[in-house]
Amino acid sequence: MNILEQFGRNVHWKTGKLLWGKYVDPEGLPELFLGDGAPAKHVRKQHPPAGIDNLNLKTVDTFFIPKMGRFTVDFSGYFQVTRGNPSTNEWGTATVYVNFTDLRLFGQDPKLGAITVDLNPNVISAGNTFPASEGLPGGSVANAACSINVAARFTLHDLNMTLFNKTPIILKNDDVQGIPTIGEGGKADVRALPLYKWGAPDEDFVGYVQELEYKVGAYMGRDEALMYKASRNPRDMARFKAMLAKR
């Protein structure tokens, strides 16, 4: 039984993917890149119209693999967020639904070797911002928070192994200052989240994510984002970087 059969009633009708939240339809939304559609200045506590953000991302992931040990790995790369319109125009009352629609991170560990992180293609990683508290006395604006359920794959190239999570990696930010959350980040709610072998979800877990911290960077240029999107491993990344440097 594959993951779609196992959770069939939660499969989104349009995409055929397992849905971990609310679907955001990207049709007709503008893709936003640095110098190409993205605002020249990031404005805090104002809701921009719906769009598809292409952003820099850094994470620090701590894994534990039995009989191998504990590993803390720095990752950097790109992710794409499809973002809907806010439910209201007020910062303190609005909800904004988002889907992670692409992810490509690269890291290196002395023992595990090169690692690439991308999204599970069978799952829609979804979440939303929401008012973190009601309006405060004196008319001050309530803060916003966000939570996103991420379905990821971790490819350990040197070990010829891809791992994935069956339950969400929940990225949280309890004090959102701007949308998109450029310059912001937080810790994921993982709680020793098990990782399973891709293609063998019914076998015992291989290891787990103990901790994960993340930080969202600025908008990425179109050429650089396309370079990340096309890279399936560190060799691809190095080749595309060399090509981009020659332009």
C-alpha positions in Angstrom: 0.0 0.0 0.0 1.5 3.3 -1.0 1.1 6.6 0.8 -1.7 7.9 -1.4 -3.7 4.7 -0.9 -3.0 4.7 2.8 -4.3 8.2 3.3 -6.7 8.4 0.3 -9.4 10.4 1.9 -6.9 13.2 2.6 -5.7 13.4 -1.0 -6.4 16.7 -2.8 -8.7 16.3 -5.7 -6.9 18.6 -8.1 -3.3 17.6 -7.5 -3.6 13.9 -6.4 -1.3 14.7 -3.5 -1.7 14.1 0.2 -2.7 17.5 1.7 -1.2 18.6 5.1 -3.3 21.7 5.5 -5.1 24.0 3.0 -4.3 24.1 -0.7 -3.3 27.4 -2.3 -4.0 27.4 -6.0 -0.9 29.0 -7.8 -2.8 29.6 -11.0 -2.6 33.2 -12.1 -0.3 34.2 -9.2 2.9 36.2 -10.1 6.3 34.6 -9.4 8.4 37.0 -7.4 12.2 37.2 -7.6 14.9 39.7 -6.6 14.8 42.5 -9.1 12.0 40.8 -11.0 8.6 41.3 -9.4 9.6 41.3 -5.7 9.2 44.5 -3.8 12.3 46.7 -3.7 11.9 47.1 0.0 10.5 44.6 2.5 7.8 46.3 4.5 7.0 45.0 8.0 3.5 44.4 9.3 1.7 44.9 6.0 0.1 42.2 3.9 1.2 42.1 0.3 -1.1 40.6 -2.4 -0.9 36.9 -3.1 2.2 35.7 -5.0 4.8 33.0 -5.3 7.9 33.9 -3.4 11.4 32.5 -4.3 13.6 33.0 -1.2 17.0 32.1 0.3 16.9 29.6 3.2 19.3 28.3 5.8 18.7 25.5 8.3 20.7 23.7 10.9 19.5 20.1 11.3 20.5 17.6 14.0 20.0 13.9 13.2 20.5 10.8 15.2 21.1 7.5 13.4 21.4 4.4 15.7 24.8 2.8 15.5 26.2 5.8 13.6 25.7 8.7 16.0 24.4 12.3 16.3 25.1 14.7 13.4 24.5 18.5 13.2 24.5 19.7 9.6 24.3 23.2 8.1 22.2 23.5 5.0 21.7 26.4 2.6 19.7 26.9 -0.5 16.3 28.0 -1.9 12.7 27.5 -1.2 9.5 28.6 -2.9 6.3 29.6 -1.1 2.9 30.0 -2.8 1.0 32.5 -0.7 -2.7 33.4 -0.8 -4.3 36.8 -0.1 -4.8 37.8 3.5 -8.3 37.1 4.9 -8.4 40.8 6.1 -6.4 43.9 5.5 -5.4 44.3 9.1 -2.1 42.8 10.3 -3.5 41.8 13.7 -6.5 39.9 12.4 -5.6 38.3 9.1 -4.9 34.7 8.2 -2.7 33.9 5.2 -2.5 30.4 3.8 0.7 29.2 2.3 2.1 26.1 0.5 5.8 25.2 0.2 6.0 24.4 -3.5 9.7 23.8 -4.0 12.8 23.3 -1.8 16.4 22.6 -2.5 19.0 22.6 0.3 22.6 21.3 0.3 24.7 20.3 3.2 27.9 18.3 4.0 28.9 16.1 6.9 32.3 14.5 7.4 30.8 11.1 8.1 27.4 11.2 6.3 28.8 13.0 3.2 26.8 15.2 0.9 23.1 15.6 1.7 20.3 17.2 -0.5 17.0 18.2 1.0 13.9 18.6 -1.2 10.1 18.2 -0.8 8.2 14.9 -0.8 6.5 15.0 -4.2 3.5 13.1 -2.9 2.5 15.7 -0.2 1.4 19.3 -0.2 3.3 21.0 2.6 0.9 23.6 3.8 0.4 26.1 6.7 -0.7 29.5 7.5 -0.2 32.7 9.5 -2.7 33.6 12.1 -3.4 36.2 14.8 -1.3 35.2 17.8 -3.5 37.2 20.2 -6.5 39.5 20.2 -6.2 43.3 19.8 -4.3 44.8 22.8 -5.6 47.6 25.0 -5.0 51.1 23.7 -5.5 50.1 20.1 -2.1 48.5 19.6 -1.8 45.8 17.0 -1.7 42.1 17.9 1.2 40.1 16.7 1.0 37.3 14.1 2.4 33.8 14.2 2.8 31.0 11.6 3.0 27.3 11.4 3.8 25.2 8.3 3.7 21.4 8.0 6.6 20.3 5.9 7.1 16.9 4.1 10.7 16.6 3.3 13.2 14.1 1.8 16.8 13.8 2.8 19.1 12.2 0.2 22.4 11.0 1.7 24.3 10.6 -1.6 27.4 8.9 -0.3 25.3 6.3 1.5 22.9 5.9 -1.5 19.9 6.4 0.8 16.9 8.8 0.8 14.9 9.3 4.0 11.5 11.0 4.5 9.2 11.9 7.3 5.7 10.5 7.6 4.5 13.1 10.1 5.1 16.8 9.6 8.2 18.8 10.4 6.3 21.8 11.8 8.1 25.1 11.2 7.0 27.7 13.7 7.4 31.4 14.2 5.5 32.9 17.1 6.2 36.5 16.3 5.9 37.2 12.6 7.1 40.7 11.7 6.6 40.7 7.9 5.3 38.6 5.0 7.2 36.9 3.6 9.2 36.3 6.8 12.5 37.7 5.4 15.2 37.8 8.1 13.1 35.7 10.5 13.1 32.1 11.6 12.7 29.8 14.5 12.9 26.3 15.7 10.9 23.4 14.2 8.6 21.3 16.3 10.2 17.8 15.6 10.5 16.0 18.9 12.7 13.2 17.6 10.7 12.9 14.4 11.3 9.5 12.8 12.8 9.2 9.2 12.0 6.2 7.0 13.6 4.9 3.8 12.0 6.2 0.7 10.2 3.4 -1.0 10.0 1.3 2.2 7.7 3.2 4.5 6.5 0.1 6.4 10.0 -0.8 7.5 11.5 0.3 10.8 12.7 3.9 10.9 16.3 4.5 10.1 17.0 7.6 12.2 15.3 10.8 13.3 15.5 14.5 13.3 16.2 15.7 16.9 16.3 19.4 16.3 15.9 21.9 13.4 16.5 25.6 13.3 15.8 27.8 10.2 16.2 31.3 8.9 14.5 32.8 5.9 16.7 35.0 3.7 16.0 37.7 1.1 14.4 37.1 -2.3 16.5 35.1 -4.7 17.2 36.2 -8.3 15.4 34.3 -11.1 18.6 32.7 -12.6 19.9 31.5 -9.2 16.5 30.1 -8.2 16.3 28.2 -11.5 19.8 26.9 -10.8 18.7 25.5 -7.5 15.4 24.1 -8.9 17.4 22.2 -11.6 20.0 20.8 -9.1 19.4 17.2 -7.9 22.7 16.8 -6.2 25.9 18.8 -5.2 27.5 18.0 -8.6 24.6 19.6 -10.4 24.9 22.6 -8.1 28.6 23.1 -8.7 28.2 22.8 -12.5 25.3 25.3 -12.6 27.2 27.8 -10.3 30.2 27.6 -12.7 27.9 28.3 -15.7 26.2 31.2 -13.9 29.6 32.7 -13.0 30.6 32.8 -16.6 27.6 34.9 -17.7 
